[in-house]
Amino acid sequence: MMREIRRRGALETAELGEALPPLLKRIYASRGVRHADELALTLDRLLPVNSLEGVPAGVELLLEHRRDGHILIVGDFDADGATGSALLVRALRALGFARVEFLVPDRFKLGYGLTPEIVSLAAMSEPSLIVTVDNGISSLEGVAAARARGIPVLITDHHLPGPQLPAAQALINPNIPGSRFGSRALCGVGVAFYLIAALARALEPREFRAADLLDLVALGTVADLVPLDRNNRILVAQGLKRMRAGRCVPGLRALAEHSKRDLERLEVADLAFALAPRVNAAGRLADMSIGIRCLITDDAGEARQLARELSELNQARREIELKMQREALELLARVRLEPQGGDFLGLCLFDETWHQGVVGLVAGRVKERVHRPVIAFARDEGDALRGSARSVDGIHIRDVLEEIATRHPGLVRRFGGHAMAAGLTLERARFEEFREAFAAAIAARAEGAALAGILLSDGELEPAQLSVETARLLQRAGPWGAGFPEPVFDGAFRVAERRVLSDRHLKLRLLPRAGDGRYATGLLALDAIYFGFLEGEGEGLPEPPAPGAEVHVGYRLEVNEYEGLERAQLNCQHLALL
């Protein structure tokens, strides 16, 4: 579907100072930054650690088990859960806790969260305290099972709670009703960091600083796609600062090496598209304990070996995902996408052969193509299906699932998640019933125009601004991410050259148009790349434009480094004929 490009409007009341370049003023103002002070990303600007409800009680509970207790960390099987688990294990061991271990559930056998089955497994090691990371807020039965065995539970989570909270001894979650904490955007590892920062303050250790673990916080925060409000931007910026200085855990260094990323120049995009997928691959295809062990070990050789395993798993994941994407596109070709069609606003896709660990990625790719909420399903044990949902701005997907569960009792067995992503299980025989209920629920929440896939632009750059210097300026102005998006620009260009790379990507040489309407000469042509254009991911054109064609391009400005040379490059997000 063709996307509409709409230019952002800036806040007229923004007071960003005279020192800031006009381009950055425009960009920051359009993202809601009103004062220059809001751009300070130093640790002293972080929201106070004890202002997060539940943290003081969590610290007190941990201290009760420090000397002779056995603390078991129960994490989630994604990068947020892995980084959070690694952070807690590293920190508690460094702070002198007697025995600290971790357990991560097998997503294919035990499912998500602190279930009674996981409690039974955990009880075999006789923990004195269970601490959840990135899960637990919906684990009413699991917490009850732990308490029945005499095992107290400390929940650290960030997902939205249901109508009832679990009866844990302590609960830390910025999204519980009535919370006054200044950021509801913390992810699982962010919540774990707040707990550890408060614990360290209580113990006042000589050789431990919670801030030294911000490399893990940055990776988990970027991987989980939570909004980068100011508090999260501080966490990410400080974590990146430490990584670039080489002050990161050996596992992150090894992952950067395996993904051929320069640690000294690491950016958010490197975390999102290189390091995080490798960690996530363990939970998607195998056992997330591989990823956690990679982030826990202090042995460089072991870290490299585990990073190699993660890279191999990630390559296997890519191959599985590519096959599933092609199958999803075949299914999509049979779906009615026109406004009067019943499938127009919400899509449910299912194939007998799809892999449970990869359906979320497929849902995300299809969502980007059709610009509406998508749920991809795979077979679960017995007669069940397990689905992974991805949504768009303005449609809170967990609320949609809760509405369906309320209106159709028994249709959804389990569900959980947040605004942009969620998971659920249902009976296979009721797939069509659910598909219709999902389409109706989405239709009731948004008009078709609201799901048109609008690409927001920060306006046009002058030809002189299409430079390496501008690209570096924009890089340094981050971190960019969900809720604080990387700048996208749009403008008119003439195609000078075109070619295809790897049978998938479109490589162009483009001549920018100046304010007087004239195009630059061939000597001033810019490189441009449109990833996945030949796989149907291109917006606006069914086939590559011919040399000489005039095109409207939506793009990100970046630096392309090749054989020691740096050149400005347009990373195309949209391409249409003028």
C-alpha positions as CSV (number, residue, x, y, z in Angstrom):
1,M,0.0,0.0,0.0
2,M,1.3,3.5,-0.8
3,R,2.1,5.6,2.2
4,E,1.3,9.3,2.5
5,I,4.1,11.6,3.5
6,R,3.1,14.2,6.0
7,R,5.5,16.8,7.3
8,R,5.7,17.3,11.1
9,G,4.8,20.6,12.7
10,A,7.0,22.2,15.4
11,L,6.0,23.6,18.7
12,E,6.1,27.4,18.4
13,T,6.7,27.7,22.2
14,A,10.0,25.7,22.1
15,E,12.9,27.5,23.7
16,L,16.0,25.6,22.6
17,G,18.7,28.3,22.8
18,E,20.8,30.0,20.2
19,A,23.7,27.5,20.1
20,L,21.6,24.7,18.6
21,P,21.7,24.5,14.8
22,P,18.3,25.4,13.2
23,L,17.9,21.9,11.8
24,L,18.1,20.3,15.2
25,K,15.8,22.9,16.7
26,R,13.2,22.0,14.2
27,I,13.6,18.3,14.7
28,Y,13.6,18.5,18.5
29,A,10.6,20.8,18.7
30,S,8.5,18.5,16.5
31,R,9.2,15.7,19.0
32,G,7.8,17.7,21.9
33,V,11.1,19.1,23.3
34,R,10.3,22.6,24.7
35,H,13.4,23.6,26.5
36,A,17.1,23.1,26.0
37,D,17.3,21.7,29.5
38,E,15.4,18.6,28.3
39,L,18.3,17.7,26.1
40,A,20.6,17.1,29.0
41,L,21.1,13.3,29.3
42,T,23.4,13.0,32.3
43,L,22.7,10.5,35.1
44,D,21.9,13.2,37.6
45,R,18.8,13.9,35.5
46,L,17.5,10.4,35.9
47,L,14.2,10.0,37.9
48,P,15.1,9.2,41.5
49,V,15.5,5.4,42.0
50,N,13.3,5.3,45.2
51,S,10.5,7.2,43.4
52,L,9.5,4.0,41.6
53,E,6.8,2.4,43.8
54,G,7.8,-1.0,45.3
55,V,11.6,-0.4,45.1
56,P,12.1,0.2,48.8
57,A,10.1,-2.9,49.7
58,G,12.0,-4.9,47.0
59,V,15.4,-3.8,48.5
60,E,14.2,-4.8,52.0
61,L,13.1,-8.2,50.7
62,L,16.4,-8.8,48.9
63,L,18.5,-7.9,52.0
64,E,16.6,-10.5,54.0
65,H,18.1,-13.2,51.7
66,R,21.6,-11.8,51.2
67,R,23.7,-13.7,53.7
68,D,22.4,-17.3,53.6
69,G,19.6,-17.2,51.0
70,H,19.2,-18.7,47.6
71,I,17.8,-16.2,45.1
72,L,16.5,-17.5,41.8
73,I,15.9,-15.1,38.9
74,V,13.1,-16.1,36.6
75,G,13.4,-14.1,33.4
76,D,11.7,-13.8,30.0
77,F,12.9,-15.3,26.8
78,D,13.6,-12.1,24.8
79,A,16.5,-9.6,24.9
80,D,14.8,-7.4,27.5
81,G,14.4,-10.4,29.8
82,A,17.9,-11.7,29.1
83,T,19.6,-8.4,29.8
84,G,17.5,-7.9,32.9
85,S,18.4,-11.4,34.2
86,A,22.1,-10.8,33.5
87,L,22.0,-7.5,35.2
88,L,20.4,-9.0,38.4
89,V,22.7,-11.9,38.5
90,R,25.8,-9.8,38.0
91,A,24.8,-7.2,40.5
92,L,23.6,-9.5,43.3
93,R,26.8,-11.6,43.0
94,A,28.9,-8.5,43.1
95,L,27.0,-7.2,46.1
96,G,27.9,-10.3,48.1
97,F,24.7,-12.3,47.9
98,A,25.4,-15.9,48.9
99,R,23.8,-17.8,46.1
100,V,22.2,-16.3,42.9
101,E,21.1,-18.4,39.9
102,F,18.7,-17.9,37.0
103,L,16.0,-19.9,35.3
104,V,14.4,-18.9,32.0
105,P,11.3,-20.9,30.9
106,D,11.3,-22.9,27.6
107,R,8.9,-20.9,25.5
108,F,7.8,-24.0,23.6
109,K,7.0,-26.1,26.7
110,L,6.3,-23.9,29.7
111,G,5.2,-20.6,28.1
112,Y,5.5,-17.1,29.3
113,G,5.6,-15.8,32.9
114,L,5.8,-17.4,36.3
115,T,3.4,-20.3,35.7
116,P,2.7,-23.0,38.3
117,E,4.7,-25.4,36.1
118,I,7.7,-23.1,36.2
119,V,7.3,-22.8,40.0
120,S,7.4,-26.6,40.3
121,L,10.6,-26.6,38.2
122,A,12.1,-23.8,40.3
123,A,11.3,-25.5,43.5
124,M,13.6,-28.4,42.7
125,S,16.6,-26.1,43.5
126,E,15.0,-24.9,46.8
127,P,15.2,-21.2,46.4
128,S,14.5,-18.9,49.3
129,L,13.3,-16.1,47.1
130,I,12.1,-15.9,43.5
131,V,12.7,-12.7,41.6
132,T,11.0,-12.2,38.2
133,V,12.3,-10.0,35.4
134,D,10.2,-8.7,32.6
135,N,7.3,-10.9,33.7
136,G,5.0,-11.8,36.6
137,I,2.4,-9.0,36.7
138,S,-0.2,-11.4,35.3
139,S,1.1,-14.6,37.1
140,L,-1.6,-14.9,39.7
141,E,-1.6,-18.7,39.8
142,G,2.2,-18.9,39.7
143,V,2.7,-16.6,42.6
144,A,0.0,-18.4,44.6
145,A,1.8,-21.7,43.8
146,A,5.1,-20.3,45.0
147,R,3.5,-19.0,48.2
148,A,1.9,-22.4,48.8
149,R,5.4,-23.9,48.8
150,G,6.6,-21.2,51.2
151,I,8.7,-19.4,48.5
152,P,8.3,-15.6,48.6
153,V,8.2,-13.7,45.3
154,L,9.6,-10.3,44.2
155,I,8.0,-9.2,40.9
156,T,9.8,-6.8,38.6
157,D,7.9,-6.2,35.4
158,H,6.7,-3.4,33.1
159,H,3.8,-5.0,31.3
160,L,0.2,-3.8,31.8
161,P,-1.5,-5.6,34.7
162,G,-5.0,-7.2,34.5
163,P,-7.8,-6.3,36.9
164,Q,-6.1,-8.2,39.8
165,L,-2.5,-8.0,40.9
166,P,-0.6,-11.1,42.1
167,A,-0.1,-11.6,45.8
168,A,3.7,-11.2,45.7
169,Q,5.6,-10.1,48.8
170,A,6.9,-7.1,46.7
171,L,5.9,-5.8,43.3
172,I,7.8,-3.2,41.2
173,N,6.1,-2.1,38.0
174,P,5.7,1.5,36.7
175,N,2.4,0.6,35.1
176,I,0.4,-0.5,38.1
177,P,-2.7,1.5,38.8
178,G,-2.0,4.6,40.8
179,S,1.7,4.8,40.1
180,R,3.1,8.2,40.4
181,F,6.5,7.4,38.9
182,G,7.5,9.8,36.2
183,S,7.9,7.3,33.4
184,R,5.7,4.4,32.4
185,A,8.0,3.6,29.5
186,L,10.7,1.6,31.5
187,C,11.2,-1.9,30.1
188,G,12.0,-5.0,32.2
189,V,15.8,-4.3,32.4
190,G,15.1,-0.7,33.3
191,V,12.9,-1.8,36.2
192,A,15.6,-4.2,37.3
193,F,18.2,-1.4,37.1
194,Y,16.2,0.8,39.4
195,L,16.0,-2.0,42.0
196,I,19.7,-2.6,41.9
197,A,20.6,1.1,42.0
198,A,18.5,1.5,45.2
199,L,20.0,-1.7,46.6
200,A,23.6,-0.4,46.0
201,R,22.7,2.9,47.6
202,A,21.5,1.0,50.7
203,L,24.7,-1.2,50.9
204,E,27.2,1.5,49.8
205,P,29.7,-0.9,48.3
206,R,33.2,0.2,47.5
207,E,33.8,-1.6,44.3
208,F,30.3,-1.7,42.7
209,R,28.5,1.0,40.8
210,A,25.0,0.2,39.3
211,A,25.8,2.7,36.5
212,D,28.5,0.2,35.2
213,L,25.7,-2.1,34.1
214,L,24.0,0.5,31.9
215,D,25.4,-1.2,28.8
216,L,22.9,-4.0,29.5
217,V,20.1,-1.5,30.2
218,A,20.7,0.2,26.9
219,L,20.6,-3.0,24.9
220,G,17.4,-4.3,26.5
221,T,15.7,-0.9,26.3
222,V,16.4,-0.6,22.5
223,A,15.5,-4.2,21.9
224,D,12.1,-4.0,23.6
225,L,11.0,-1.0,21.5
226,V,9.7,0.9,24.5
227,P,9.2,4.7,24.0
228,L,12.4,6.6,24.4
229,D,11.0,9.3,26.8
230,R,13.7,11.4,28.4
231,N,14.3,8.9,31.2
232,N,14.9,6.1,28.8
233,R,17.0,8.3,26.5
234,I,19.3,9.0,29.5
235,L,19.6,5.2,30.2
236,V,20.4,4.5,26.5
237,A,22.7,7.4,26.0
238,Q,24.7,6.5,29.1
239,G,24.8,2.9,28.2
240,L,26.1,3.7,24.7
241,K,28.7,6.0,26.2
242,R,30.1,3.2,28.3
243,M,30.1,0.7,25.4
244,R,32.0,3.2,23.1
245,A,34.6,3.6,25.9
246,G,35.0,-0.2,26.0
247,R,33.4,-0.4,29.4
248,C,31.0,-3.1,28.6
249,V,30.6,-6.8,29.6
250,P,32.7,-9.2,27.5
251,G,29.5,-10.7,25.9
252,L,28.5,-7.4,24.4
253,R,32.0,-6.8,23.0
254,A,31.9,-10.3,21.5
255,L,28.5,-9.7,19.9
256,A,29.8,-6.5,18.4
257,E,32.8,-8.3,17.0
258,H,30.7,-11.1,15.5
259,S,28.3,-8.6,13.9
260,K,31.3,-6.5,12.5
261,R,30.3,-3.4,14.5
262,D,32.9,-0.9,15.7
263,L,32.4,-0.7,19.5
264,E,33.8,2.9,19.5
265,R,31.2,4.1,17.1
266,L,28.2,2.0,18.2
267,E,24.8,3.5,17.6
268,V,21.2,2.6,18.6
269,A,20.7,1.1,15.1
270,D,23.6,-1.3,15.9
271,L,21.9,-2.4,19.1
272,A,18.5,-2.8,17.3
273,F,19.6,-4.6,14.2
274,A,22.8,-6.4,15.0
275,L,23.3,-7.2,18.7
276,A,19.7,-7.6,19.9
277,P,18.6,-10.0,17.2
278,R,21.5,-12.3,18.1
279,V,20.4,-12.4,21.7
280,N,16.8,-12.8,20.8
281,A,17.6,-15.7,18.4
282,A,18.4,-17.9,21.4
283,G,14.9,-17.4,22.8
284,R,13.2,-17.8,19.5
285,L,14.9,-21.0,18.3
286,A,16.6,-22.7,21.3
287,D,17.3,-21.8,24.9
288,M,17.6,-18.1,26.1
289,S,20.1,-19.3,28.8
290,I,22.7,-19.2,26.0
291,G,22.1,-15.4,25.6
292,I,22.0,-14.9,29.4
293,R,25.3,-16.8,29.9
294,C,26.9,-14.7,27.2
295,L,26.0,-11.6,29.1
296,I,27.0,-12.9,32.5
297,T,30.4,-14.4,31.8
298,D,33.6,-12.5,32.5
299,D,35.7,-14.9,30.4
300,A,36.4,-13.4,27.0
301,G,36.9,-16.8,25.4
302,E,33.6,-18.1,26.6
303,A,31.9,-14.9,25.6
304,R,33.3,-15.3,22.0
305,Q,32.1,-18.9,21.9
306,L,28.6,-18.1,23.1
307,A,28.4,-15.1,20.8
308,R,29.4,-17.4,17.9
309,E,26.5,-19.7,18.9
310,L,24.1,-16.8,19.0
311,S,25.2,-15.6,15.6
312,E,24.6,-19.1,14.1
313,L,21.2,-19.2,15.7
314,N,20.5,-15.7,14.3
315,Q,21.4,-16.9,10.8
316,A,19.1,-19.9,11.1
317,R,16.4,-17.5,12.4
318,R,16.8,-15.3,9.3
319,E,16.4,-18.3,6.9
320,I,13.2,-19.5,8.8
321,E,11.9,-15.9,8.9
322,L,12.4,-15.4,5.1
323,K,10.5,-18.5,4.3
324,M,7.7,-17.6,6.6
325,Q,7.5,-14.1,5.2
326,R,7.1,-15.4,1.7
327,E,4.3,-17.7,2.9
328,A,2.7,-14.8,4.7
329,L,2.7,-12.7,1.5
330,E,1.0,-15.6,-0.3
331,L,-1.7,-15.6,2.4
332,L,-1.9,-11.8,2.3
333,A,-2.6,-11.9,-1.5
334,R,-5.9,-13.7,-0.7
335,V,-7.0,-11.2,2.0
336,R,-9.3,-8.3,1.3
337,L,-7.5,-5.1,2.0
338,E,-9.9,-2.6,0.3
339,P,-11.9,-0.4,2.7
340,Q,-15.1,-2.3,2.2
341,G,-13.5,-5.7,2.9
342,G,-14.1,-7.5,6.2
343,D,-10.4,-8.0,6.7
344,F,-9.5,-4.3,6.1
345,L,-8.4,-3.2,9.6
346,G,-7.1,-6.2,11.5
347,L,-5.4,-9.3,10.1
348,C,-4.9,-12.8,11.5
349,L,-2.5,-15.1,9.6
350,F,-1.8,-18.8,10.3
351,D,0.1,-21.6,8.7
352,E,0.5,-25.2,10.0
353,T,4.3,-25.1,9.5
354,W,5.2,-21.8,11.1
355,H,7.7,-21.6,13.9
356,Q,6.4,-20.3,17.2
357,G,9.5,-18.3,17.9
358,V,9.4,-16.4,14.7
359,V,5.7,-15.5,14.2
360,G,6.2,-12.2,16.0
361,L,8.8,-11.1,13.4
362,V,6.5,-12.1,10.6
363,A,3.6,-10.2,12.2
364,G,5.9,-7.1,12.4
365,R,6.9,-7.3,8.7
366,V,3.4,-7.7,7.5
367,K,2.3,-4.9,9.7
368,E,4.9,-2.6,8.1
369,R,3.6,-3.5,4.7
370,V,-0.2,-3.1,5.3
371,H,0.0,-0.5,8.0
372,R,-2.5,-2.1,10.4
373,P,-2.5,-4.5,13.4
374,V,-1.5,-8.1,12.5
375,I,-1.4,-11.3,14.5
376,A,0.6,-14.3,13.2
377,F,-0.2,-17.7,14.6
378,A,1.7,-21.0,14.9
379,R,0.7,-24.4,16.3
380,D,1.0,-24.9,20.0
381,E,0.8,-28.1,22.0
382,G,-2.4,-30.1,21.7
383,D,-5.3,-28.2,20.1
384,A,-4.0,-24.7,20.7
385,L,-2.6,-21.9,18.6
386,R,-0.1,-19.4,19.9
387,G,-0.2,-15.9,18.3
388,S,2.0,-12.9,18.3
389,A,0.5,-9.5,17.7
390,R,2.1,-6.3,16.4
391,S,0.2,-3.0,16.2
392,V,0.3,0.5,14.9
393,D,0.2,3.9,16.6
394,G,-3.2,4.6,18.0
395,I,-4.3,1.0,18.4
396,H,-3.5,-0.4,21.9
397,I,-3.2,-4.1,21.0
398,R,-3.4,-5.5,24.6
399,D,-6.6,-3.5,25.2
400,V,-8.0,-5.0,22.0
401,L,-7.3,-8.5,23.3
402,E,-8.8,-7.7,26.7
403,E,-11.9,-6.4,25.0
404,I,-12.3,-9.6,22.9
405,A,-11.7,-11.7,26.0
406,T,-14.4,-9.8,27.9
407,R,-17.0,-9.9,25.1
408,H,-16.3,-13.5,24.1
409,P,-15.6,-15.4,27.3
410,G,-13.4,-18.5,26.8
411,L,-12.4,-17.5,23.3
412,V,-8.9,-16.4,24.4
413,R,-7.1,-18.7,26.8
414,R,-4.3,-16.4,27.8
415,F,-3.0,-13.1,26.7
416,G,-0.6,-10.3,27.7
417,G,1.5,-7.5,26.4
418,H,1.5,-3.8,25.9
419,A,0.4,-1.2,23.4
420,M,2.4,-2.2,20.4
421,A,3.0,-6.0,20.9
422,A,1.2,-8.8,22.6
423,G,0.9,-12.6,22.8
424,L,-2.1,-14.9,23.1
425,T,-3.2,-18.5,22.9
426,L,-6.6,-19.9,21.7
427,E,-8.2,-23.1,20.6
428,R,-7.3,-24.0,17.0
429,A,-11.0,-24.8,16.2
430,R,-11.9,-21.2,17.2
431,F,-9.4,-19.4,14.9
432,E,-12.1,-18.1,12.5
433,E,-14.2,-16.9,15.3
434,F,-11.3,-15.0,16.8
435,R,-10.3,-13.6,13.4
436,E,-13.8,-12.1,13.0
437,A,-13.8,-10.8,16.5
438,F,-10.4,-9.2,16.0
439,A,-11.3,-7.5,12.8
440,A,-14.5,-6.1,14.4
441,A,-12.6,-4.9,17.5
442,I,-10.0,-3.1,15.4
443,A,-12.8,-1.6,13.1
444,A,-14.5,-0.2,16.2
445,R,-11.4,1.6,17.3
446,A,-10.1,3.3,14.2
447,E,-11.2,4.7,10.9
448,G,-9.4,3.4,7.8
449,A,-7.7,6.7,7.3
450,A,-6.0,6.3,10.7
451,L,-4.3,3.2,9.5
452,A,-3.0,4.5,6.2
453,G,0.6,4.2,7.1
454,I,1.5,7.8,7.2
455,L,5.3,8.5,7.0
456,L,6.1,11.6,9.1
457,S,8.8,13.8,7.6
458,D,11.0,16.4,9.1
459,G,10.8,18.4,5.9
460,E,13.3,19.0,3.1
461,L,17.0,19.3,3.2
462,E,18.9,21.7,1.0
463,P,21.4,20.0,-1.4
464,A,24.3,21.4,0.7
465,Q,22.9,19.7,3.8
466,L,23.0,16.3,2.1
467,S,26.4,15.7,3.5
468,V,28.4,13.4,5.9
469,E,28.6,16.4,8.3
470,T,24.8,16.6,8.5
471,A,24.5,12.9,8.9
472,R,27.0,12.9,11.8
473,L,25.2,15.8,13.4
474,L,22.0,13.8,13.3
475,Q,23.7,10.8,14.8
476,R,25.1,12.7,17.7
477,A,21.7,14.3,18.3
478,G,20.2,11.0,19.4
479,P,19.6,8.5,20.8
480,W,16.6,7.9,18.5
481,G,14.1,5.2,18.8
482,A,10.5,4.4,19.5
483,G,8.6,7.5,20.7
484,F,11.6,9.7,19.7
485,P,12.0,8.7,16.0
486,E,15.1,9.1,14.0
487,P,14.6,12.0,11.5
488,V,13.1,11.3,8.1
489,F,13.3,13.9,5.3
490,D,11.6,14.1,1.9
491,G,12.4,15.8,-1.4
492,A,12.5,15.7,-5.1
493,F,15.4,13.9,-7.0
494,R,16.2,12.8,-10.5
495,V,17.5,9.2,-11.0
496,A,21.0,9.2,-12.5
497,E,21.7,5.4,-12.1
498,R,20.0,2.3,-10.8
499,R,21.0,-1.3,-10.1
500,V,19.9,-4.2,-8.1
501,L,21.9,-5.7,-5.2
502,S,21.5,-9.4,-4.1
503,D,18.2,-9.7,-6.1
504,R,16.5,-7.8,-3.2
505,H,17.7,-4.2,-2.8
506,L,17.6,-1.2,-5.0
507,K,20.7,0.9,-5.3
508,L,20.3,4.4,-6.9
509,R,22.3,7.5,-7.7
510,L,20.1,10.5,-7.2
511,L,20.5,14.2,-8.2
512,P,18.9,16.6,-5.7
513,R,16.6,19.4,-6.8
514,A,17.5,22.9,-5.6
515,G,15.1,25.6,-4.6
516,D,15.1,27.1,-8.1
517,G,13.7,23.8,-9.5
518,R,17.0,22.7,-11.2
519,Y,18.6,19.4,-10.5
520,A,22.3,19.0,-9.6
521,T,24.8,17.7,-12.1
522,G,26.0,14.1,-12.3
523,L,29.1,15.0,-10.3
524,L,26.9,15.8,-7.3
525,A,24.8,12.6,-7.4
526,L,24.1,11.0,-4.1
527,D,24.0,7.3,-3.2
528,A,20.7,5.9,-2.1
529,I,19.6,2.4,-1.0
530,Y,16.1,1.0,-0.7
531,F,16.4,-2.3,1.3
532,G,13.9,-5.0,0.3
533,F,12.5,-3.1,-2.7
534,L,12.5,-6.1,-5.0
535,E,10.7,-8.2,-2.3
536,G,7.7,-6.0,-2.5
537,E,8.7,-3.8,0.5
538,G,9.0,-0.7,-1.6
539,E,6.5,2.0,-1.0
540,G,4.9,3.9,-3.8
541,L,6.4,2.1,-6.9
542,P,5.8,-1.4,-8.3
543,E,9.1,-1.4,-10.1
544,P,12.4,0.5,-10.0
545,P,12.4,4.0,-11.7
546,A,14.4,4.4,-14.9
547,P,17.3,6.7,-15.2
548,G,16.1,10.2,-15.9
549,A,12.9,9.7,-13.9
550,E,11.9,12.4,-11.3
551,V,11.0,10.9,-8.0
552,H,9.8,12.0,-4.6
553,V,11.9,10.3,-1.9
554,G,11.3,9.9,1.8
555,Y,14.7,9.0,3.4
556,R,17.0,8.9,6.4
557,L,20.4,10.5,5.9
558,E,23.2,8.3,7.0
559,V,26.9,7.7,6.5
560,N,28.1,4.9,4.2
561,E,31.6,3.7,5.0
562,Y,33.4,1.6,2.4
563,E,37.1,0.9,2.1
564,G,37.9,3.7,4.5
565,L,35.8,6.3,2.6
566,E,32.7,8.0,4.0
567,R,29.9,9.2,1.8
568,A,26.4,10.5,2.6
569,Q,23.7,8.0,1.7
570,L,19.9,8.2,1.6
571,N,18.2,5.2,3.2
572,C,14.9,5.3,1.3
573,Q,11.7,4.7,3.2
574,H,9.4,5.8,0.3
575,L,9.8,6.2,-3.4
576,A,7.2,7.6,-5.9
577,L,7.2,9.2,-9.3
578,L,6.6,12.9,-9.5
